[in-house]
């Protein structure tokens, strides 16, 4: 069962990913392209070129889990990015909204306290 928590960070790999890639290839992207640790509490998100397929890779303490979803209609909307890096750090809420097909442009976030965290 997929459980998304606030314990880790959520990294979206911005270039299109071949959805035939599985655990080993995706962990290679995390290490080589994202300079991340695939065995951390972070969740790594990959999309295909058409943004109709999504994969989430996460370490569950005793092995890797891979969540894979293919949309029958529509596409995944990406958050607006201001940087040119291969990765973007998104929030748990942004990921949930993406998965549910809710437009991120229409969401209005009310002011809330957010504890400062280490730089992503």
N, C-alpha and C positions, 0 to 999 in steps of 0.2 A: 504494500500500500504506500502510495506517495504521501509523504508528510513534509510540508513546507513550514519551517520555523524561522524565527528571527535569530537563531543561534549562529547561523553562517551568513555569508554574503552571497549574492547572486550575480554571476558574471555572464554577460551575453557576448558570445563570440560573433563579431559583426560580419566578417566575410561569409559568403554562402558556403555551406558544408554539404558534402556528398552524404546523403542519408544511408548509404550502404556501410558507412563506417560504424564500427562497434566499439566495445570497451577499450581495446588496446590502441586503436587509431585515435580515438577521442582523448584518451589520457595523454597520448603523444602531443596532440594539439594543445592541451592544457599546459603541459611542461614546456614545449618548444615555442609556441606562439603567444601564449598568455603569461608565461613565466609564473605559473601557479602550481600549487601542490594539489594534485587530484585526490590525495588522501586526507584533505582537510575537511572541515565542516561546510565548505563552500559548495554551491550548486553551479554547474557550468551548463550554459544553454546554447544550443546550436539550431540554426534554421537552414532550410534549403533555399535555393535561389528564388523560387516563386513564393516563399514564405507560406507554404501550405503544409509543411511538415516541421515538427519541432522535436528535439531530443534534449532531455535533461540528464546529466551525468552527476551522480553523487556517491560519495563513500559512506557506507552505513556501518563502519566499524569492523565488519568481518568480510566485507566484499563490496564491489561496486554495484550500484543499481542504475538502471537505464529506463527512463520513462520516454515513450515514443508515441506521438499522436499525429495522425494524418487527418486534415480537414477534408470533408467531402465537398464543401462549398465555402468560399470566402478565403481570406488570408489572415495571417497574424499581423497585427499592427505593432510597429516598433516605437519605442519611446523616442523623443527628439534628443539628438546627441549634438554636443558642441565640439567634440574632440575628434581627432582623426585616428585614434588608436584602433587596434584590432579588437579591443574589448571595451565594454561599458558595464559599470556596476549599476544594477537596477535594484529596486526594492522588492520585497516579498509581495507587496500589494500590486506593484506594476506587473509582476509575473502572473499573479492570479487573474488580474484584469485581462492580460493578453490571452491567457488560456481560456477565459470565459467569453472572449470576443467583444469585450467592452472597449469602446473607443477611448484611448488614453488622452485624446485632445479635448474630450468633453468632460472629463473628470475634474472636479473642483476639490482640491484638498484644503481642509480647514486647518488653521494653525494648531499645532501640537508640539509638545516638548519632545526634543530628540537629543539623546545623549551623544556627545562628540565621540567619534570612533577613530581608529587609526586610519590613515589615508588608504584608499582603495587603489 
